Amino acid sequence: MTITILNQKFTLGEVWKIKGSLIWMIMSPRKIVNFLQVKLSLLGKNVSVNGYPYVLMIEASSFCDMVCPMCPIEMEGTMRKRGEMAYEKFKNLMEEIGDTTMAICFWNFGEPLLNKNIFRMIREAKKYNIFTAISTNLLSLNDCQKQEKLMECGLDYLIVSFDGATQDTYEKFRGTGNFYPVLTNLRELLVLKRKKSLKLPFVNLQFIIMKDNEKEISLIRNMSKELGVDKLSLKKFTYIGNNAESFLPENSDYILGKHKSVTNMNRCARPWDSTVISWDGEVLPCCGDLNFSYKHGNCFGEDSFETIWNSKRYKTFRKRVLDDINNIPMCKTCPSTDFTTDMFVE
């Protein structure tokens, strides 16, 4: 039996490992009331949400220290501004909606650990008993001081993206010469975690299956056992981007989203229960909005998040989702809105 949390699949045993953080996440009556209000707004198909998003995707940084060819940002050649979220801006955001937020995913398109204040931001979120997660390539976590800070900041869930079990394969996806440095960083981090007898962060080694690495699944399984990570996730390749064909695995069972029907996509809940906030404060309905075509306002500017959340623009977007999501270009190829689709092989 498995349970899905933040689009990640957990066994009951794995949920037990993070139970402490999950319990604290739901202990607040205000969070529970907000959760129920949002769900009722969705069930009632109300475009004005009586509550706030209980999951935030925070883009701590839009900089990245790798140039991965399968990244949608690289594929599409987007011309987005680069920068990192200021700690004070994040703190102000928490003061506004931290009491109703259950979980924060520090990822979008960028490497969160490149933000010099990322550990302070995590600690700030934990003041509000928020479940915190990071997805990272781990390249920049290359000294003992950073590793100590990561272990001590209160992070609950750490996803390490590692798409090759050999140096040659890894370098095709992540860049020349990074395989052994990243592997060393991961080993040292896990040794430190065991030395400190810490249960958290829960460490998930994530392996996206593609054409050049699908023969290495047995190798990555052995590597994950030898490293002692809490979990190995074999993730299907998401079919998005102009150059996606060149990365498609030969086994079609490992492909998610290719020529997918979108007949049930009006079930998407994201415009009601979650939101994306870019490093400079742009509020987006989904991480699939690569070029900020559907931004609804800037919560670091004159408008508060509360004003933006139920603004005319946001409500108009929700109405489009309810009426005919197939007319929203970024939704047509989205694999996440088909709730019958499993994103992971295991």
Protein Blocks (a to p, Z undefined) as FASTA:
>chain_A
ZZdeehiacdfklmmmmmmmmmmmmmpmklmmmmmmmmmmmmnopabdcbddfbdcddfb
fcdfbdcfklmklmnopabdcddddfklmmmmmmmmmmmpmbdcddfbdcfklpmklmmm
mmmmmmnopacddddehlmmmcfklmmmmmmnopabdcdddfbfbfklmmmmnoghklmm
mmmmmmmmmmmmmmnopabdcddddddddfklmmmmmmmmmmmmmnopabdcdddddded
jklmmmocfblklpghiapafklmmmpcklmmgccddfkopacfbfklmnopmcgbdfkl
mbcfklmmmgmklmmmmmmmmmommlpmklmmmmklmmkbcfbfZZ
